[in-house]
Structures are given as C-alpha cells and as structure tokens.
Amino acid sequence: MASDHIVTSYDEELTELKSKVSEMGGLAEAQLENALEAMQRRDTEIASRTIEADFRVDNLEQEIDQFVVQLLALRQPMASDLREIIVALKISSDLERIADYATNVAKRTMTLAHSPQVRPAHAIPRMARLALTMINDVLDSYADRDTQKAIAVWHRDEELDEMYTSLFRELLTYMMEDARSISSCTHLLFIAKNIERVGDHATNIAEYVYYLVEGKPLLQSRPKGGENEYERLDLPKSQA
Amino acid sequence: MASDHIVTSYDEELTELKSKVSEMGGLAEAQLENALEAMQRRDTEIASRTIEADFRVDNLEQEIDQFVVQLLALRQPMASDLREIIVALKISSDLERIADYATNVAKRTMTLAHSPQVRPAHAIPRMARLALTMINDVLDSYADRDTQKAIAVWHRDEELDEMYTSLFRELLTYMMEDARSISSCTHLLFIAKNIERVGDHATNIAEYVYYLVEGKPLLQSRPKGGENEYERLDLPKSQA
C-alpha cells in the first residue's frame, strides 16, 4: 500500500511538472501575442502591461527549476522519467527567453509609438504570426507528445529566417532613403531579430519534444536560413 | 572495498564533469577572443576559422548534456553533487550561447571587412575587452568556487550595458550623418548587442556559481542597465 501510494504521487508530480511547463508556455505565448498587438496598434498601455507581467514568467521558471531539483533528489528517476524532467528544465529556459524577447518588443514599442510610422509595418506582423503559430504548435506537440508536429515546427523556422533576411534588407533601404527613419527602423530591425530568435527557441523546443518521445536526438542537420543577412547591402546607385 | 571503489569513481566523474565545463568555457572564450580580433584587424581568415570552429563548442555541450543524464541516472546524486550536475547543465547552455554570439560577430566581420571603415571602432574593442574579462573571471570563479569573484562579475555587467547604450546612440548619429555608413553601422550595432548579451550570459553563470557554492540563489535584484537604449533618439536639429 505505502509503495503504491508513493508511485501514484510520483506520477502526479510528473503530471504537475508537465502542466507547469505548459502553463509557462501559455504565458510566454500570451506575452509575445500582447507585445506584438501593442506594436501593431502602437498601444503603449498594452506594451506597458506586457513589460510588467514578465516577472510571472520568470517566477514560473524558478518554480520549475526548484521542482526539478526536488524531483531529482527525492525520486531519483530513470530512463523516460529522467528525460521528462531534464526536458522540462530545458524547455522552461527557452520559454523564459521567448518571454524576454516579448518584453524587448514591448519596450521598443513604447519608443516607436511616439515616432512617425515607418512603412514595412506589414512584414513584421507576418513574421509575428508565423512565430506565434510555431510556439502554439510546438506547445501542442509537447502536450500531445506529437513528434510529427514538432518536426513540422522545426522545418518552418527556415521560412521565418527568410522573412527576416528580406525585411532586414528592406529596412536598410528605408534608412538610406530617409535619415529621419533611422531611429525607428533600427528598433524595427531589433524587433524583427527578436521574432527571428523566438523561432530559434521554438525550434529548440521541437528538438526537446523529439528527444523526449523518441529517446534520441533529432539528427537531421538543422535548417540554416538567414545567412544572407550577412551579405553586404550596397547603397542604391541613386545615393552612392 | 567495492563500495570504496564506486565512491572514488563517482568523485572522478564529478571532477571530469567540472573539467569538461571548464574546457568548454575556455573554448567559448577563445572563440569570442578570435572573433573580436578578426573584427578589429578586419581579418577574414581568422573570422572564417572562428566560424568553422563553432561546432567544437556545440559538440562539447552535447557531451556535457549526455554525461549529465548518465550521472543522474546511474549515480542518483543528492544535495551538493546534484547542484554540481544541474549547474554544469545550466552553465554549458550559457557557454553555447556565448560561442554563438562569437560566431555571429565573425560572420558580420566577413561582411564588414569589405566595407568602408566606420569611426567608432574604438568603443567596440573596449566593450569587447570588458566582456572577455567578465568571461575569464566568471570561469575562474567556477573553477575556484569563488563567490566573491562571481559577485564582482555580476556587478560589472552594468558597466557593459552602459557602454552599449552610449555606443547605440553614437552609431545612430553616424548613420544619420552619412547614409553610406548605414549598412556597416547596422552590423556594428548587432555586434555591440551580441557583446552586451555575452555579458548577460556571464552574469547568468555568476549566479549559478553562487548557487553552486552557497546552495541558495543570489537574491539581490539584478542590475538592469541599458534601458536607455529604448529612449527615443531624436534626429539632430541640423537634419530634421
């Protein structure tokens, strides 16, 4: 009986861990969604609420970290339980970074809201929607242990990287055409970079989900888009 | 006898884990040093060697991850040994990010080497030296279990953030003054941001060292510099 009781309670702890990670995922996703909505609407109210709420994600990460250490110490897990615990630790660290990028977008939105609007406002929302879909899908893949969905997220990162590279060039052109847009465009560049990084963290999570379910790493070589960002962008001839 | 043997071998494994983390730290530090030297000398040879060597850091991270899972499964560690293992996992993930930033600096250097030189080449090396000192010190603090040194690194991050903020404004001014510098300045902005992020990761490592030695988190509130980056930089009146 006693032993039975302990086993059940251990299972409950693993379920609690999984649900804490999902909760943190939902929170990180909501933070990014709010930051991006604030940016599109130039709404400093939403931006400032997003910045203030970041501590909730940090707190959840700390809770998960402590819970993991406690589980490792008291339960001395093996095999798939151990993977469950290690993966929770890894995913929570990626989610914390995603929420950090959301905060950064919200902070830059506070600035941008008081500056003249720059043209490429449509390309960033497109990147944002893709990044949000990736987070949503990768969290589903974690909850459902769905490796096919995880692999699909992993592949979509290339698309996001390509959108970023093209936006990077577009923004540089705007800056060259109008010096008054430089400050705003620079913030937009960093916002786009933040969204591109969110995609990288969603890809990391996809790899952890695969490892969690299959017990081995996802061995395909990672799609590496966005390299063109490093090409030199020459000044348009009219301004050379 | 048998039990004695197992105990010794477990200690050896923990020592090996610690030395793997230090080795990875040395490698990440060397990668950053090379990337920054390449940037200063506009040396595409060093930059390209740095980019190629990044896989060695990634491989070490994977080795550490696997070693950690193996130690947790086979040794079922408690208390301070468990902290040692968890902290190794956390630090290696920060070191991997630091090496990634070094690769990013090297890639941008490949581009910058073919562009006209931009003025603020002195401010970035200053930031770079500080970031390298922080990494070097925090790795020493890990090797020597020296919390005082770790706390000192933690405090220096504020200085790095302030240097970044001031450089950010300087670079924006250059871009406004000369549209031909926009592409190069943008790469320099991202390089500076990468160095600033390296400081954040050194700060994370400092926190892990403190937790490792003291068994409790460093509870001071983290210095938050660099916020001025988000202020609006107005166009100089002469160009408005």
Chai-1 contact restraints between the chains, C-beta under 6 A:
chainA,res_idxA,chainB,res_idxB,connection_type,confidence,min_distance_angstrom,max_distance_angstrom,comment,restraint_id
A,L72,B,L82,contact,1.0,0.0,6.0,A-B,restraint_1
A,A73,B,M78,contact,1.0,0.0,6.0,A-B,restraint_2
A,A73,B,L82,contact,1.0,0.0,6.0,A-B,restraint_3
A,Q76,B,Q76,contact,1.0,0.0,6.0,A-B,restraint_4
A,M78,B,A73,contact,1.0,0.0,6.0,A-B,restraint_5
A,L82,B,L72,contact,1.0,0.0,6.0,A-B,restraint_6
A,L82,B,A73,contact,1.0,0.0,6.0,A-B,restraint_7
A,K107,B,Y230,contact,1.0,0.0,6.0,A-B,restraint_8
A,T111,B,Y230,contact,1.0,0.0,6.0,A-B,restraint_9
A,T111,B,R232,contact,1.0,0.0,6.0,A-B,restraint_10
A,H114,B,R232,contact,1.0,0.0,6.0,A-B,restraint_11
A,L172,B,S183,contact,1.0,0.0,6.0,A-B,restraint_12
A,M175,B,I182,contact,1.0,0.0,6.0,A-B,restraint_13
A,M176,B,A179,contact,1.0,0.0,6.0,A-B,restraint_14
A,M176,B,I182,contact,1.0,0.0,6.0,A-B,restraint_15
A,A179,B,M176,contact,1.0,0.0,6.0,A-B,restraint_16
A,A179,B,Q239,contact,1.0,0.0,6.0,A-B,restraint_17
A,R180,B,L235,contact,1.0,0.0,6.0,A-B,restraint_18
A,I182,B,M175,contact,1.0,0.0,6.0,A-B,restraint_19
A,I182,B,M176,contact,1.0,0.0,6.0,A-B,restraint_20
A,S183,B,L172,contact,1.0,0.0,6.0,A-B,restraint_21
A,S183,B,L233,contact,1.0,0.0,6.0,A-B,restraint_22
A,Y230,B,K107,contact,1.0,0.0,6.0,A-B,restraint_23
A,Y230,B,T111,contact,1.0,0.0,6.0,A-B,restraint_24
A,R232,B,T111,contact,1.0,0.0,6.0,A-B,restraint_25
A,R232,B,H114,contact,1.0,0.0,6.0,A-B,restraint_26
A,L233,B,S183,contact,1.0,0.0,6.0,A-B,restraint_27
A,L235,B,R180,contact,1.0,0.0,6.0,A-B,restraint_28
A,Q239,B,A179,contact,1.0,0.0,6.0,A-B,restraint_29
